[in-house]
Amino acid sequence: MLQISARLGAVAILTTMATAQVNPFVLYPQDPERQTITCTSFVGRPDWNNAAEALFELDPQHFRGVGDANGFARIFGIYHWVADERLSTSETYGLVVRNGLPAGGPDMSATGAFLQIGSLTTPPSSNTARGTWIMHDGFNIQGGLWITSPGLIHQSTYYVGIDLPANSLWPNTDGHSLFRADMLNANTGAVFGENHSAAAHDPTWAGLQNAPSFSTPWTYILGPFVTTPNLHVGGVDPSSTRLGAPGANFGMNGLYPDISGLPTTNPRSDGIVLRMTDNLAPFGLAMFGASLGWQFPYYHGPIFSNLSLIGYSHIGDGSQTVTIALSTLQNGVREINFALPGTIPAVFVGTEIVFQGISWDTNTNQAEWTNAQMAHF
């Protein structure tokens, strides 16, 4: 597998859409918009230097309501970090949103593509060094790309990603790859990266046209642009240095926290942190709640004559919901502790808790549900 260090400095930003009007939904140990990234294992491509699509899987067993606009998901573009081996050579890539197959994995057929945009390029540069482009690619579709919201009308998986053509020059002299954080079972020798329980499944895929697609054991700085607020669950394992810095791991450690009490030496009993982000209401009210397992999607609609609530609750109508906290966003982010490390007993192994929140813009009196995320203990 790829063994190239990803300690790259950001040298430029390409902005093709107003980032204050959208939120990138990214599953990664750290927030690439607001935190210093210290957890990247390597930079990589889904299938070495062969042509393949790097796909982030949005599975309703993990996430529901991403980009939810009262029953339909709206996606406005794709966000990703490019690692470019030679900045002076523009790299060609494409954007793709795909349906999932009933048996699992992406539908690589022509009809399986909700959207495909090709022949995009990284910006021109006179710099011949290795560096990074932070890409904000909008679809230029009024109102966004509308797809059925997974976990609502029907439970389906879809994929968002970057189409990378074959490049025989990569990684030796030139080429486009993505920042990634390796899972523990990737067996790449990565010192930094993801941290999670042994029950975790691969979160990304290599989408291939002329061979079977396959899942890949890492997360990318890659995801869809949505107008809804984001909620991510973070796991805190004080015994791990995989993050490269203090704090919670908002990638696979949040999806699969380890409270097993194993091994007997240095046993794991991870804590849980919730993180809400919203560029559209950076100083709004932030409400957090939870439920045991997924609840039937609940639509509240208008709350008062001048206050609307957009989206669906996946943590119930109140009778199944546990209220966790009420706070405020500061510059578009708020973190709260749900459980400190060592406080969740091992008897709860196998329990599944769903977390969701509401971001309320007090200037416009518009409130929106965040996505919901399940933590598989």
C-alpha positions, 0 to 999 in steps of 0.5 A: 500500500501507499507509504508516502508521508502526508505532511504537506502544507496548504499552498492555495485554495480554489473557491468555486462557491461561497463556503459560508453558505454550505457545510462540507460533510466529512468523516475524518478524525479531525475537522479540516475546516477548523482544526489543525490536521495531525492525524493523516496517515498518508496521501493515497489513491483508491487503487494505487495509480490505476483509474478509480473513483475514491468514494465516501460511503453514506450508509443509513446504518451510520448516517441519516439526514445528511443534507435533508431538505424535508425528505430529500437530500440536497448536495451542492458540490464536493469538498476534498483535499488534493495532494499534488506531487508537482503543483505546476502540472494541473491534474485532471479529475471528476466529481461523482455521486452514485447509488448503492447496489442492493448487495452492497458497494457502489453501482458503477453502471451509467444508470447508477450515477446520480451525477458525473462531472468530468474534465475538472483540473487543479489550479495552475501554478508556477510552483514545481514543489509538492503541495496541497490544493483545498478544493471547493467544487460546486455543481452549479445546479440551482437548488442542488442535486436532489436525491432521496434522503437515505433512511427516510423514504427508503433506506439506501446507501449512496456514494460521493467521490472523486474520479481519478484517471490512471496516472503512471507518474504517481507517486514518483514524480507527479499526480493527484492523491487524497489525504487519508487516515488509515484504520487500524486493520489497514496494516500499513504501519501508519502511526497516525490515523483512525482509532476504533473498535474491532467491529468497524467496517470500511468507510470508503470504496475504490469504484472500478469500471473494468473490475469489481469495486472493493472497500478501502480501510481508511477515511478521506478528507472528502465529502458532499457540500450541504446546507444543513448543519453537521453533527459528528460523534467523536470517540476519546481514547486516552491510551491512543496517540493515533490522533497526533494531538489531544482531543476526540476522534470524529472519524471511525472512533465516533462510529465505533467507540471501544468500551470493551475493557480490553485488553486487560493491560491498558483497557479501553473505555472510550469517552464520547464527544459531540461536535456540531458545525454550521457555517450558515448560523455560526452563532446560533443555538445548538441543541443536542439529543439522543435515542436508543437506536433509530426512531421512525422519522418524525417531522415537526414542521413550523414551531411558531408562526415565525419559526420553522424547523427543517428536516426530520428527527431520527431520534423520535418525537420527544417521547423516545428522545433524551435531551443532552444539552442546549448551548450556542455555536461559536464561529460555527462550532460547538463541542460537548461531552456526552461521556468521559473516558472510563464512565461507560460500562462494558455491559453496554457493548452491543448498544447502539445510540443515535445522536442528532441536534438542531441548529437554530439561527436566531437572526432568521428564526430558522432552525434545522435538524443536523444529520443523525449519527449512530455510535455502535458500542 
